[in-house]
Structures are given as C-alpha cells and as structure tokens.
Amino acid sequence: MNKHIWAVSLGLMFLIITPIVHATKSECYNGLMTIVVEAPNEVRPEEEFYVNFTVYSSFYNVYIISARVELWAMGSYKQETLLEAFFLKERAVIKKNTTFVLEPATSYPNIVICDIWLLCREEESSEDQFSHFRFTLSWCTDLTYEELREVIRNQESDISKYQSTMRSFEMTTAILAATSAFFAATTVYFVKAKRKRNL
C-alpha cells in the first residue's frame, strides 16, 4: 500500500515540476465546417511565429466562398485569405499556416486576437451562410530578468560612451578657448609693440 502511495506521490511531483508546453489550440464550428487554430501560447515582440489552421468538414460537402483570417494586437495587424472559391469535400482536411510578428506594445501584457470570417454554403443548398468568430490567440511576454539586465548594461554602456564624448568635447572646447585667448593676447601684444616702434 505504501508503495502505491509513494508511486502516486512521485507521479504528482513529476507532473508539478514538468514544464507546461506553451501552445494554444482554439476551434470554431459554424454547422458546416470546423477550423482549428494552433499558435504559441506566449510570443515575444518583434519575433515571427507560426499560426496553423486546419479546415475540415465532418458531415457535408461545403463550398467555401471565402474564409478570411485577421490577426491583430496593439500596433500589429495582418489579414489573410485562407480559402476562396474552394470546394471542401466531406471529411477532407486542408492545412494552412501563416506567420505573425507582434510589434512592441507600450503596455504589457499584450494579447493577439484572431478573427475568422466565413462565407460558405452546403453543396445542395443555395443559401449562403455567414459566420464570424473571435478569440484570444497568444499572450505577449515581457522581457526576462536576464534580458532586462542586458538592456540595462547596454544603456549603461551608452551613457558611459556619451559621458566620455562629453568629456572629450569639454576638453576640446577648453583647449580652443585657451588657444583663442593666447592668439588674442599675442595679437594685442604685437599691435602694442608695433605702435611703440612707430612712435
């Protein structure tokens, strides 16, 4: 009995310490067809990531007039037509993918929203069916501690370079001022000496 408890405890500990796979999967169904959307759960600003779409029909032959997807977040937007004027047979599976880049946002956390617009009809039907789905796709993660340290180090390096440049500029300015004063004094001296000789 104790062995079973120990084994269960070990299993639970393993599950707790096992890292979570950062992926998200969303599904939308409009009565005729299903679209499954897969993307990373966490994304980084300015990094390109894949968004995968799987389109299938379970019970009908479907004529897809247009299947359009929009991905957007603060400062980022992309629109793409997945399928257009396409005949999707029953149980057929179509896979598509696109890429998306999230621009840096002014505030965190930032989210990627997915909009899917469907215009389709059943093969035997002449009536078009319009559907719209919206869901949160991915989260934008902030910088890690090490990345923040690297940013601070780079900023400190830039400040140090700026201060060094300012010191060089101040020294150059002082040398120019001293040189100008020396030439002015020399000029005054020679002018006075010339006047004395002329007298």
DAJOSUL-V527531 format. One record per residue. N is the residue number from 0. RES is the residue in three letters. PHI is phi as a letter, one per 30 degrees, with the letter a starting at -180 (* if undefined). NEAR is the number of other C-alpha atoms within 8 Angstrom. Layout:
# DAJOSUL-V527531
n->[N & N]
res->[RES & RES]
phi->[PHI & PHI]
near->[NEAR & NEAR]
This chain:
# DAJOSUL-V527531
n->[0 & 1 & 2 & 3 & 4 & 5 & 6 & 7 & 8 & 9 & 10 & 11 & 12 & 13 & 14 & 15 & 16 & 17 & 18 & 19 & 20 & 21 & 22 & 23 & 24 & 25 & 26 & 27 & 28 & 29 & 30 & 31 & 32 & 33 & 34 & 35 & 36 & 37 & 38 & 39 & 40 & 41 & 42 & 43 & 44 & 45 & 46 & 47 & 48 & 49 & 50 & 51 & 52 & 53 & 54 & 55 & 56 & 57 & 58 & 59 & 60 & 61 & 62 & 63 & 64 & 65 & 66 & 67 & 68 & 69 & 70 & 71 & 72 & 73 & 74 & 75 & 76 & 77 & 78 & 79 & 80 & 81 & 82 & 83 & 84 & 85 & 86 & 87 & 88 & 89 & 90 & 91 & 92 & 93 & 94 & 95 & 96 & 97 & 98 & 99 & 100 & 101 & 102 & 103 & 104 & 105 & 106 & 107 & 108 & 109 & 110 & 111 & 112 & 113 & 114 & 115 & 116 & 117 & 118 & 119 & 120 & 121 & 122 & 123 & 124 & 125 & 126 & 127 & 128 & 129 & 130 & 131 & 132 & 133 & 134 & 135 & 136 & 137 & 138 & 139 & 140 & 141 & 142 & 143 & 144 & 145 & 146 & 147 & 148 & 149 & 150 & 151 & 152 & 153 & 154 & 155 & 156 & 157 & 158 & 159 & 160 & 161 & 162 & 163 & 164 & 165 & 166 & 167 & 168 & 169 & 170 & 171 & 172 & 173 & 174 & 175 & 176 & 177 & 178 & 179 & 180 & 181 & 182 & 183 & 184 & 185 & 186 & 187 & 188 & 189 & 190 & 191 & 192 & 193 & 194 & 195 & 196 & 197 & 198]
res->[MET & ASN & LYS & HIS & ILE & TRP & ALA & VAL & SER & LEU & GLY & LEU & MET & PHE & LEU & ILE & ILE & THR & PRO & ILE & VAL & HIS & ALA & THR & LYS & SER & GLU & CYS & TYR & ASN & GLY & LEU & MET & THR & ILE & VAL & VAL & GLU & ALA & PRO & ASN & GLU & VAL & ARG & PRO & GLU & GLU & GLU & PHE & TYR & VAL & ASN & PHE & THR & VAL & TYR & SER & SER & PHE & TYR & ASN & VAL & TYR & ILE & ILE & SER & ALA & ARG & VAL & GLU & LEU & TRP & ALA & MET & GLY & SER & TYR & LYS & GLN & GLU & THR & LEU & LEU & GLU & ALA & PHE & PHE & LEU & LYS & GLU & ARG & ALA & VAL & ILE & LYS & LYS & ASN & THR & THR & PHE & VAL & LEU & GLU & PRO & ALA & THR & SER & TYR & PRO & ASN & ILE & VAL & ILE & CYS & ASP & ILE & TRP & LEU & LEU & CYS & ARG & GLU & GLU & GLU & SER & SER & GLU & ASP & GLN & PHE & SER & HIS & PHE & ARG & PHE & THR & LEU & SER & TRP & CYS & THR & ASP & LEU & THR & TYR & GLU & GLU & LEU & ARG & GLU & VAL & ILE & ARG & ASN & GLN & GLU & SER & ASP & ILE & SER & LYS & TYR & GLN & SER & THR & MET & ARG & SER & PHE & GLU & MET & THR & THR & ALA & ILE & LEU & ALA & ALA & THR & SER & ALA & PHE & PHE & ALA & ALA & THR & THR & VAL & TYR & PHE & VAL & LYS & ALA & LYS & ARG & LYS & ARG & ASN & LEU]
phi->[* & d & d & d & d & d & d & d & d & d & d & d & d & d & d & d & d & d & d & d & d & d & b & b & b & b & b & b & b & c & j & c & b & b & b & c & c & b & a & d & d & b & b & c & d & i & c & d & b & d & b & c & c & b & c & a & c & c & b & b & d & b & c & c & d & a & b & c & b & b & c & a & a & d & i & b & a & a & b & b & c & d & b & b & h & b & c & c & d & e & i & d & b & c & c & b & b & b & c & b & b & c & d & e & c & d & b & c & d & c & b & c & c & c & c & b & c & b & b & a & a & d & e & d & c & c & c & d & b & c & b & b & b & b & a & d & c & b & c & c & c & d & d & d & e & d & d & d & d & d & d & d & d & d & d & d & d & d & d & d & d & d & d & d & d & d & d & d & d & d & d & d & d & d & d & d & d & d & d & d & d & d & d & d & d & d & d & d & d & d & d & d & d & d & d & d & d & d & d]
near->[4 & 5 & 6 & 7 & 8 & 8 & 8 & 8 & 8 & 8 & 8 & 8 & 8 & 8 & 7 & 7 & 6 & 6 & 5 & 4 & 4 & 7 & 9 & 10 & 8 & 9 & 8 & 8 & 8 & 7 & 5 & 12 & 12 & 13 & 11 & 11 & 11 & 11 & 13 & 12 & 10 & 10 & 12 & 9 & 11 & 8 & 8 & 8 & 10 & 10 & 12 & 11 & 11 & 11 & 11 & 13 & 16 & 10 & 7 & 12 & 11 & 15 & 12 & 15 & 12 & 14 & 13 & 12 & 12 & 11 & 12 & 11 & 11 & 7 & 9 & 9 & 8 & 8 & 8 & 7 & 9 & 9 & 10 & 9 & 8 & 9 & 8 & 11 & 9 & 11 & 9 & 9 & 8 & 7 & 8 & 8 & 8 & 7 & 8 & 10 & 10 & 15 & 9 & 7 & 9 & 4 & 5 & 8 & 8 & 11 & 10 & 13 & 12 & 12 & 11 & 11 & 12 & 13 & 12 & 12 & 14 & 12 & 9 & 4 & 7 & 7 & 6 & 8 & 8 & 8 & 8 & 8 & 8 & 8 & 8 & 8 & 12 & 13 & 11 & 14 & 11 & 7 & 6 & 6 & 6 & 6 & 8 & 9 & 8 & 8 & 8 & 8 & 8 & 8 & 8 & 8 & 8 & 8 & 8 & 8 & 8 & 8 & 8 & 8 & 8 & 8 & 8 & 8 & 8 & 8 & 8 & 8 & 8 & 8 & 8 & 8 & 8 & 8 & 8 & 8 & 8 & 8 & 8 & 8 & 8 & 8 & 8 & 8 & 8 & 8 & 8 & 8 & 8 & 8 & 8 & 7 & 6 & 5 & 4]
